[in-house]
Amino acid sequence: MSGAHPALVLIGPMGAGKTSIGRRVAKALQVPFYDSDIAVIRDHGPIETIFAEHGEPQFREWEKDAVLAGLAQGGVVALGGGAVLHEQTRAALADHRVVLLTVEPRVVAGRVRDSARPLLRAPAAEPGLPSAPTDPMTRWTEILRARRPVYEAVADVTFDTSHGPLQQVTDAIVAWARDDTTSAPPGQDTTA
């Protein structure tokens, strides 16, 4: 899985472990790791500042550019939770292997409750989300509900990160990635 091969792309909601698991998967597969959020921060500053000063639409454009750069690099690419909302990103994902990481709300609660993530604190511009700020977990659930159909439409396989150590999920993804025929049909849930 180098630049000549399809990237292994991790998508999913905030707090699902895309960055943590992505780093481990890349190390196990001995390929580069790329995180689209980290790339945006490196090039444009903190995400909270981008939202405040430029708005979500500008962030999504910069995020799309970062995603396309990561996909071109190959290896393992972790996307921000909303990256799949951009039509060009979804189209580009068709040429890559896409892993959806899911997590139960009770597990993610501790990870996002005191988060500075702008979509958990401010009114969202995403269609289908209420405009009034709410509790971060209520907001997280609303965002997941709105994005779930998009996640499921682009994913080849799903792994849940709610149970067991992250290494079990990592090992399951690595095994799936190494299996040329893919051990699970597209869209099938795989609990690690």
Number of C-alpha atoms within 10 A of each C-alpha: 18 15 14 10 15 20 25 27 26 26 28 29 24 22 23 25 22 26 23 14 23 25 20 20 26 20 15 12 16 13 18 20 21 25 21 24 21 19 18 22 16 10 11 13 12 13 19 17 14 19 18 11 11 11 14 19 14 13 20 19 14 19 25 23 16 23 29 15 15 24 25 17 20 22 26 32 28 29 26 22 20 20 23 24 15 14 11 15 18 17 11 14 21 13 12 17 20 27 26 23 26 25 18 14 18 10 14 20 15 12 15 17 14 11 13 12 15 16 21 24 16 16 15 18 13 16 10 12 14 14 12 10 14 15 10 20 18 14 21 22 15 17 23 20 14 15 20 15 10 16 26 19 11 21 23 21 22 25 22 18 25 20 13 11 10 16 15 15 23 22 16 17 23 18 15 16 19 13 11 8 9 14 14 14 10 17 18 14 16 15 15 19
